[in-house]
């Protein structure tokens, strides 16, 4: 899924939820207002016609409750934090990513849990 499609689907899902609970509004106009941009600009981002800035991605992550690094990757970029992590051992991370390319999600989740829990 590309960045714009992901943002739109997430915003629309939150909009449906907020309509039922009375939580903050997530309409295109409401989110654009919170981003301090025109609704037409956000629409262009969602349609893939305009690339968002890193600052906009950070603000969208905060507004939509999403992970900044994930949104950066969806936008075709790598956050400065992930650049440092990968840059410390570029060959190892490149090899790891290539090896994980076709691994099932279940295997990747198991690996993440093992690393997070210190069980390697």
N, C-alpha and C positions, 0 to 999 in steps of 0.2 A: 504494500500500500504506500502511496506517495504521501508526502507531508500534508498537502492541502486537503486531500481526501480524508486523511486521518483526523486532522483538526476539525473539519466540518462534521464528520460522524461523531466525534467526541463531544463537540459543542451541542449538536442536536440531541444526543443522548442525555446530556446534562439538562438541556432545555426541557425535555419531556419529564425528567425527574423533578425539576424545580417547579414545573406547573402543578404537579401533584402535591408537593410538600410546602410550597410557599418559600422555597430557598431563593437565593439570588438568581436573577434572570440570566439566561444564556442565549438569548436571541442574537442574531448577527449584530443588530444595532447596539444591544446592551454590552456585548463583549467588545465591540469596536469602541464604544464610549469608555470602557474601563482601560482599553489600550491607548486611549487618547488619539485615535485615528478615525478617519471617515469609514463608514460601513462599506462603501464601495471598494476601499483599499483592502479591507479584510476579505471581502468577497473575491477579489482578484487573487489574494494569497491562497484562499481555499480552492480556487479553480486552477491554481498552478500558473497563473499569468504573471505573477510578481513573486520574487524571492524575498522572504522575510529577512530582516536583519537579525543578528544574534540577540540584540536587546529585545526585539519583538518575540523571538522564540522563548527567551527567558520569561517574559511577561505572560505569554500564552501558557507556558508550563505552570506558572503560579496560579493563574486564573482558572485553568482547566484541571488542576491537580495532577499534572503529568510530570514525568521525569525529564529534566532539561537535556541530559545526554541522549536520551531516546529520541526526543524531538529534533535535536541537532542531527543525529544520524539519519532520521527520516528526511531531513532537509538536505542531505548530501554533504554534511559537514561533521567535523569531529570537534568536540568541545575542548577547550584548553586543558581541562583536567584529564580527559582521556588521552590527549596528545602526550601529556607528561607520563602517564602510566605506560602507554605503548612505547613511547620514545625511550624509556629506560631499558627495554629489552625488545627492540623492534623485530629481530629475527625470530625470537621465540613466539611473540604474539602473532606475527604473520603466519608462521607455521601452524600455530594453534587454530587460528581462524580458518585457514584453508582446510585443515583436518575436520573442523566442525561444520563445514559448509553443508554436508549432506546428512549430518547426524540428526536423528529424531529429537524433537523437543524434549522428550522424556530424558534422554541421555544428557542433554545439555543442562537441564534443570538439576539432575543428579550431580553433575560436575560442579555447578554453581553452589549447591548446598554443601558439598564436601569441602570446597575451598572456603566458603563462608564459615563453616563450623570448625575449620582447621583439621579436617580428617583426611590428610593426604599422605 
